[in-house]
Amino acid sequence: MLWYAWVFLVIAILAAILGFGGIAAASAGIAKICFIIFLVLFLVSLFAGRRAV
């Protein structure tokens, strides 16, 4: 999941450099969503691993 966030971030940066505003904004938005999902899943797995069974 984090890999997809990085890929979309790179696409957003390249699109912004080349002047494609709409594509850059869309890619940056997708990267943010992927990163937030990654953080939530990471925190869930972190707390689930600390729980005593």
Residue pairs with C-beta under 8 A, 6 or more apart in sequence:
1 34
1 37
1 38
1 41
2 34
2 35
2 38
4 31
4 34
5 31
5 32
5 34
5 35
5 38
6 31
7 31
8 27
8 28
8 30
8 31
8 34
9 27
9 28
9 31
11 23
11 27
12 23
12 24
12 25
12 27
12 28
12 31
13 24
15 21
15 23
15 24
15 27
16 24
